[in-house]
Amino acid sequence: MKQSLTFRILLAGIAVFLFQACATTAPTSGMAALTGTWTNSLGTVWTMRADGSFDVDLNHDGKRDAWGTCSVEGSTVTIVGTGGVVPKGCAKTTGSYHFTRTKDTLHFTLVKDPCKLRVKNVTLDWNKK
């Protein structure tokens, strides 16, 4: 009888642990993996929304400097800037990146993007704010 009670308590503890782990696991693909506010080592702040729109604060002053839309298929994101600061050679260009997310960090690997400044910024590691 005592062994059965101990087993039940142990089983309940394992179940609680597994439910907790599932609740705190960050999504690793799809738009949900990118949604949130992120910052990189340059101080750039990138706010990604679930609807695919985003704002970029390049100088960390709380005002958006650029904005656009993105679409995600699996772990590949396609980025299109639609307004704000447009570096030379970047107007009406599209960038594609493969991304990985681990808990509170995003890392992008270039697939194709003609905009050198965007590549330089995007391919830095991003931390959830």
Order of alpha helices (4+ residues) and beta strands (2+ residues): alpha-alpha-beta-beta-beta-beta-beta-beta-beta-alpha-beta
